[in-house]
Amino acid sequence: MYTRIQELCRKNRISVSKLETDLGFSRGSIFKWNSHSPSFDKVKMVAEYFNVSIEFFLESEVEE
């Protein structure tokens, strides 16, 4: 999921830190999603921020 968020940040020319600040998340919290599952509410907030579906984060990161 973190890789998808990084991808969206790059496309939108913002840093993950700015995303965290804009959404009121603590610094470094999104990076922790690599090893810990975030709450549904936080994933929903990120999805709404980027105007993507929640499913976008659940899809396989490797497309064939």
N, C-alpha and C positions, 0 to 999 in steps of 0.2 A: 504494500500500500504506500509506503514511503516513497518508493521509486515513482509511482504514479503522481504523487503530489509534487515531487521534484520536477517531473516532466511538465506539469501544469504551470508551476512557478516559472520555469524557463520560458515557456511559450508566452506567458503574460508579463515577462520581464520584472518579476518581483523575487525577493528572497524568501526562503522558508521562514526566516526570522520576522520579516514584515508580515507574512501571512499570520503567524502566531500573534503578533502584536495587534493586527487588525481584528482578529477574532477573539482577543482577550485570553488567549492560551498562555500558559507559562513558557518561558524561554526553554527551548530544547524538548518540549513535550511531544512534538510531532515526530522528531527523530526516534523517540522511544517506541513509536508504533512499529518499528522494525522487530521488536522483541515482545511487546505487550499489545494486546488488542485494545483499541480505543473504545470509548462508549459510542453507542449509536448516535447520540446527540451531537458529538463532536464530528463524526464522519459526515453527518447531515449538514452541519455548518460549513464544512470545507466544500462539500458538493454544491451547496447553494452559492457559496462565494464564487466558485468557478463556473456556475451554471451547467453542471454535469449531473448525471444520475448517480445515486449511491452505488448502483451496479457497476459503474465505471471502475470503482476501486476494487471490486470483487472479481472482475474478469482477469483471465490469465494475462500476465505481463509479457509473455512471449507469444506473438502472433505468428502463425505459420501461413 
